[in-house]
Amino acid sequence: MTQPRALRMSHAGLHPAVAIVMWSLPIALAILTIGLVMVLREAPEDAWALPLYGLIVATWGVTGAFVTTRRPDNRIGWLLWLIGVGLGLALTGQAWAHLSIAEFDGTLPGTVAAAMLGLLFGPTLVLVVLVPMLFPDGHFMSRRWAAAGVVIIVISVLVLIGTALQPGPIEGAPEVDNPLGSAALADVTRALVELGSLGFLPALVIGIAAAVVRFRRGSAVERKQIKWFGSVLVLALSMFLTASVLPQPYAQWAWVVASLSIALIPIAIGVAVLRYRLYEIDRLISRTIGWALVTGLLVGAFALLVLGSSAVLEPLTGGNTLAVAGSTLVVALLFAPLRSRVQRAVDRRFDRSRYDGERTLAAFGERLRDEVDLPTIRADVLATVETSVRPTRVGLWLRGPGGEA
């Protein structure tokens, strides 16, 4: 009896040479990007973000290589790796072109080619939309969703063609003229680029809708997998939204957290696909929400206490040092009881199974703390197991004094 092709691929794995290339290329690109920025005497305005971009390249590419070497039949690993390498090539090309132009008057070899590599950035971002459509098994849910995925790939290709043939300075390297640019095709290339820009947001909505539909139709395991992906994605989107409304310098720190969240997305995908600690996601979500609520409440309480006590004490003390110290002490005293209450409330909503299990164990221990009657203990143990685990059959074996059952 022959095994299915996908199963044979999963057991066979990748050729060692292919695996080495897949592991080493994103790491090398990330290190090269950060290194090129560090040697610049006059770094660009967004140089602070390039190390974060290098981290994104590394996590997407390395996670893609990790998933692909273990599940070569799952397209999601190949897609993660392709996105990481595409972003890495674009960032490395931009950094090399900037170094050549800023430090060596454009005389370094491959300056134009490096600037052209920077054009991969936009099309690669379009491919990110395919991730929620293929996650977690690497397949589209139906032919209609596959057709939508093909449209997204076509949009990515059109953006690449439009930017590659657009006349004038290269995007990201305005000092370099595009050697492939054609003045006769200027209107066509502009239309292609605008089409890609206009189509990205609807494509993103389609990708998120695919994840929602898969969550509603999926099994319990698929829902846990999508929770891993969705929780990090929600964090990233919320931080990008926060960064867009906050004033500086707080917006910059929000952009840093958002970029780190983007770097965590492939790691969450890898955990979900390989099912490593898959069922810990509910506890992770409840703890994250709990700590966020506690932090917000304590910060709000601290601000109100400082403002209120300063208004009362400043005329007497001539400063607000005492108000800050007193407010800090009150907040420290509030931390433990507030965290306990908030976490219990969050667990009841987001981690109900663990919450019910802990309550069942606590009640069981309380009942049997002073119980010495063996038949009563046996009956209570069996009743607790039947209520919490719901097995098809349950039994309890006790060793007697002489070894008899």
Phi, psi and omega in degrees: 000127183271146178279156174299154184298318181297322180291321178296321178296318182297322179285323184290323181074191181265159172295140183306321180296319178295318180297320179297317179296317182295324178284317189280327186296309180296325178295316180297318180295319179297314179296319181294319179298311181295320180296319179295322178292323183291332182274354179288134175281326176239095183284150176293169184301321183268022182298331180298332183273342185297321173301324176294321176297322176298322176296320177298316178302315183295313184292318179293313182291315182291319177296321176299318177295320181297313180293319184293321180293337179258330179228069183297342179279350181267115184293341183296326177294316178298320181294316177301316180295318180297319178295315179298316180291319179300314177295321179296317178297318180296314181292319178296318178298315179297318180295319179294316180296319179295319178298315181297318183285318185283326187252334187231020177055033176075019184268351179295145180294142177078021182297313181293317180297321178295319177296324178293326177299329179300340179289349179287347187298309182297308179300326179293322177297325178297323181294338179302331182296335180290340185300307179293341180282331181262343184286139005257349188265357178084011181233150172287153183289330181202178179293328178295317177293325176296321177296320176296322177296321177297320178299319179296319177296319178298319178299317179299317179294319180295321176298317179297316179296316181297315180289327181288331183256002181288128180286160178099196181296148178284136178297128183092344177219074187295346179280350184248128175279144181289116181290340179265358184294144180230121180296328181292335182256016186300315181294321181294313181295322178296320179295322179295317180295317178295324177298317178296320180294318180288329183276349184292315183295312175300323178296321178296320178297319179296318179298315179293322178298323178298318179294322179295315180297318179296323179296318182289327183267346191281170176283179180297321179294316180297324179294321176297318179298315181291330176297320177301312181292314185293324182295317179289323179296318178297320177300314181297313181295320179294323179289323175296320177295319178297318181295331182283343183249342182281148173282163175287150002272004183293327180298323181295320177293326176294323176295323178297312179297321179297318179295320176296325177294321177298322178291335181278341183303309180295330178295317176298322178296317179298318177299318183289316183293316181276355176059038176273117182054042185299319188277007176274359188294322180297320178293320179297316180296315182295321179292320179296313179295320179299312180295323179296317179295316180297317179298315179297317180295318180292321178296317178296317179296319179298315181297316179296318180295318180296314180296315182292313182290328178296319179297329182274317189268336185300320177298334182272320185260343181078009179196175182248015180298317180295324179295318179294317180296315179296320179295320178298318179296318180296317180296321178297322178289330181282341190301306186296307180294324179294316180298318180298314181293315181295318183293323177296319180294319180291320179298324179298332183265319190252345180222057190295320183297316178293321179298315178294322178296318179294321178295320179297314179296321179295318179293321178297314179296324180293321181291322186264005183300318183246013183274133180238351181282117186296314178300323178294317178298315180300314181296321181290322178298313180296320180294321179294317179296316180296323181287318187272319185263329182055058177283163177289326177219147180217142177210161181226126180251127180240136179275127181280177182300321182262015182092359179283150178280000000 
